Amino acid sequence: MKDLSVKYLGLQLKNPIIVGSCGLTHSVAKIKELADNHAAAVVLKSLFEEQIHAELKSNLESYYTDYPEASDYVRAYTRGNAVQEYITLISEVKNTVDIPVIASINCVSGDEWVSFARSIEQAGADALELNISLLPSNPRLTSEEHENLYSSIVDKIAAKVSIPIALKISKYSSSLANLVTRLSWKEKIHGFVLFNRFFNPDVDIDALRVKPAEIFTTPEQSADTLRWIALLSGVIEKDLVASTGIHDSTGLIKQLLVGASAVQVVSTLYKNGPGQIGLMLDGLSKWMEEKSYNGIADFRGKLSYEQAENPAAFERIQFMKYYGGIA
């Protein structure tokens, strides 16, 4: 029997598969089904900063002065009791399953909503994932100002809670390695999830309108995550979790080899059902048996860039080998 256990955010997980924030983690029944199918932890469906604001402010329009139509949407989406429902969900899930429950807030600022974080801890959440959705599309903000928002949000949340905090961040940064390294120095940050996903637009050329692109990921989309997990593994002393495009045991093994502490899966569960978790774990166990690994610690990070004698040269040489022969 192979030891598939890992640690993430100081929490002991029975295996490295975490179900990421999604509609599957928004009800007790669905979360129990995921736990019964060997999910090691769940990240609850994100509560949006705007939802918290909607319940904190009696006059929504005063908050959405630059985007007045948003008040109508948030009012309808929030239904006036989203925050209390979220607190109740945490408590009920903790009473139903024996795996770590990680709360999630999707946010873009460190405004007064941060006071809600204490309620999450009091409800029994084992950790908090901050999905900081900052797209550097505002030409009035410099790169430094944009990236300082991460630090501001973290500092304000850290002052409110004692549970571990993970940052789910964007890959859009002028100096991503430097940003993650600086954030990793913060004592209250225990891990990073690479990467969050933004709404992707597509264009309908017949109807002449913008429409959503495919919502589910494909295995090919894991390449950016694989690269950055490899580059950062061992360089920073905090956990790294791979997200986006991990669909099967092969994708799982790849991320562990380059240094991921665990992975988050979502799309593959929508496509294949919760039983996919067990199939991925079976594939991982068989691969470990073939390679004579007894535990994940025996091989995790074995192919990270830090393990190479000259990581910079390795990266450059691979670039030359890949493109050099193309006429």
Helices and strands as residue ranges (DSSP letters): E 6-8, E 11-13, E 17-19, G 23-25, H 28-36, E 41-43, E 47-48, H 49-56, H 60-63, H 69-78, H 82-94, E 101-107, G 112-116, H 117-122, E 127-132, H 143-158, E 165-169, H 176-184, E 189-194, E 201-204, E 209-212, G 219-222, H 223-232, E 239-243, H 249-257, E 262-265, H 267-272, H 276-291, G 296-298, G 305-307, H 311-324
